[in-house]
Amino acid sequence: MSAPSSILLSPEDNVAVATFPIEAGQLLPGGARARVRIEPGHKVAVRAIGSGEPVIKYAQAIGRATSDIGAGEHVHSHNLAFDQDRLAIGAAAAPESASAADRARTFLGYRRADGRAATRNYIGIIASVNCSTTVCRAIADEANRRILPRYEGIDGFVPIVHDQGCGMSSTGDGMKNLHRTLAGYARHANFGGVLMVGLGCEVNQLTLYGQSGSGAEKRHFNIQEAGGSRRSVERALGVLDEIAQEVATARRVPIPVSEIIVGLQCGGSDGLSGVTANPALGAAVDILAGAGGTAILSETSEIYGAEHLLRSRAVNEDVAVKLDSLISWWENYVALHGASLDNNPSPGNKRGGLTTILEKSLGAVAKGGRSPLTAVYNYAERVTEHGLVFMDTPGYDPVSATGQVAGGANVIAFTTGRGSCFGCRPAPSIKLTSNTPLYRAMEEDMDIDCGVIASGEATIAGLGREIFDLIIDTASGRKTKSELFGYGDNEFVPWHLGATL
């Protein structure tokens, strides 16, 4: 039996989504016939929509028709525009449930001395400022060449470098963001040890992160005090060898699945992302949350238009109000810069069939499943609550994932419809494709093909279970495709706020 070429996501919808190319004259859900060819991921009207009427997908308004649209016509940027409407029809479905066996599951991770759970055993070399990034990269390169071969129990030496740390105010949101982010990486469980390297005269002084001591877990020094770049590299290698001796003794042990913290990301989305990959990841999140684990939903600019769905699931009014305040901040922030949140869908998103931010957001929020929203966090803030939580971040994937990892995410799950390539050391990154042609074209980069949902070969619930299992396997040490290629050294991108001075 052939798979359907289009999906009507809700009985209330007036558009269907093409899962395969639809040819003119082909029958659509509801009995209409396509008037033109419709590409996969794009929308087709299943009944007439008058000019000014809401276009409905996911039982939600994704915008208004800018002209009369006949049944069978292509619906996209030429006849659909952003609108402030929020529309919810029908009751929300219950989340996927976790069984007693799910709650009893463990993964093989590293138990740190302070009780934190790690999924990898790296050593970090963290730059306090852009001026020390070249030296930090040189240190990591030399450590991986000269030290790592002697210690089988270490996953590698990771340079955490960036373009900030000076030329900025020592107070205000910009410095607060940077400090939270670097401090979050310095304490991240996936780093068994950390060396922080500064220049010496920067705004972001090493003293902000605590003094270096005699222990092996954390050391600091400045290049100017060490006598320059080459001497800094040699000094660092001596320190790192001491750290490595301790870190290499760590061994994987069974740890409850409730200590997995997954950062949820989507990038290079298409019209099928919200139909296949995101709902399947959401099903996995529901199981993880039900088993006591944590999932971090983020990208505030990409939940705009769907925030009311999260608000309705907040565990209390304080959580709901904090989410509301983030939306208000973003509306003011983009207006200050003469932009609109509807500018968010990228050219690649639109080629894949996404038209408005409302449509993109409704698909993106599906990554969070249907579990209650237990907490809302600022960017890079340490995550302490379990279940589904939200962290304020931009929609730009490297910046967003950086905040999640700083908050404690020890695994990243990343959906894509266009083919985003990404890694985020020290956290392993799982890649999920929304469509099968992408998976086949980039199989060496992608871990799971969620396009099998569109072809009818798998269900959302069934694939959600497969993703949940892969999260546990990855937390236990299974290498992701991104890790095998070597992604992760260049994707540390803290959110830059404030003036450059």
Salt bridges, closest charged atoms under 4 A:
GLU23 OE2 - ARG37 NH1 2.29
GLU39 OE2 - ARG37 NE 2.80
GLU73 OE2 - ARG35 NH1 3.15
ASP83 OD2 - ARG64 NE 3.44
ASP85 OD2 - ARG64 NH2 2.43
ASP102 OD1 - ARG465 NH1 2.59
ASP114 OD2 - ARG116 NE 2.75
GLU142 OE1 - ARG145 NH2 2.71
GLU142 OE1 - ARG146 NH1 3.09
ASP155 OD1 - LYS479 NZ 3.85
GLU234 OE2 - ARG146 NH1 3.47
ASP241 OD1 - ARG150 NH2 2.25
GLU242 OE1 - ARG219 NH1 3.21
GLU259 OE1 - ARG111 NH1 2.63
GLU299 OE1 - LYS367 NZ 3.56
GLU302 OE2 - LYS360 NZ 3.24
GLU307 OE2 - ARG86 NE 3.16
GLU317 OE2 - ARG311 NH2 3.03
ASP324 OD2 - ARG311 NE 2.72
GLU359 OE1 - LYS43 NZ 2.99
GLU359 OE2 - LYS57 NZ 2.75
ASP469 OD1 - ARG105 NH1 2.67
GLU483 OE2 - ARG120 NE 2.86
ASP489 OD1 - ARG425 NH2 2.27
